[in-house]
Amino acid sequence: MTKSALAPIAPNERIHSIDAMRGLALLGIFFVNMIDFHSPWMYIDQIGYWGDHWNQLLMNAIDLFAQASFYPLFSFLFGYGFLILRNRLTARGAPFRSVMVRRLLFLFTLGVIHFTFIWHGDILFTYSLCGFLLLFFVRLKGKALIQIGLVLWLFYVIILFLLMLPFSNADLTTHNPSAIEHSILVYGSGSYLEIMSQRLSDWYYVNGGLNGAFLLFSIFPYFLFGAGFSKKGWFNGDVIHLPFVKKLMLLGALGFAIKISPFLFDSYAFTHLQDSLGGPLVSLFYLSCLSLLYYSGRRIKPFEWVGKMALTNYLLQSIIGTLLFYHYGFGLYGSIEISTGVALVIGIFILQVIGSRSWLNSFQYGPVEWIWRMGTYQKRFSIKRNKKEGMSHENH
């Protein structure tokens, strides 16, 4: 085995539709994360906290179209890309497992840095754990991967729904006035060390104990789905799969009906169903729609530019979001409404589109992606794009 066999995917080997899906997922996740950047979202009553009708309407729209609908898409794409990398490394005669372990260790470390020093709502740490778990399943056939994913996913959906159903009329609100007041005090006016302590406390609130197990149940199945779909060749651009992708789109559209169920039934059981069943189905709808668009030969290049630098742009969103709202930045935490947050998401994402395009005209990878690749392959690669590559970048 020669070390020359180890090299990252070249820019002209990338799958445009997958990059576009990553870009779309980043936008959707940003809409949800922005609320957590500027407000104590974990501790509020999301029905009455925002007060006026306009903000509540926007909150409902985010709930319907974005909440729990984009992290499954991002997770699916991680599993899908996992198998693409495995196939390419295997074809080159390179050792997949050792390469992937280094790749996941980098992600694990970056996740710890992220939730410790930047923002508590990190997904990289959890993704690295799910990636290590996926290593034990990667040799299975596509059908088996999908079947196991379905069992884990539906177990989580059905069991919790049945457990919560008897308590439909109970007051199970997460509204916690003291936690809200403390979060606003610390993030809005605390020192960096006080903010770090609160950040770690918030991270453990979501990820610690049984919540960590539930996170695996609510994320890992999508890794399996992505890996299974990749093995089956679905979403690879082959027109033979077009009828099946159309059926998946129709199935995914049912997710919107499930996502409106809490507005019809005042029950925490249906709130769980909204996120655990409706959200992933809507994710499938978005995935299928974008795939069908690319089957037709059309592209959404702004999403591609952002998606090619997904890790860099994800971290940038956290850095910008916390600098805007935490006391060591502009200190706006707890002082803006949903409508302002939505406007900020749109404005910042447009800047990310422009910045990503400008960067990729001169460089092959995003800066964090470049470091990630060097750590993965234990080799230094040039980040610069030569003039010929720069000119042909938009034609790949």
Beta strands, then each sheet from edge to edge (+ up, - down):
end
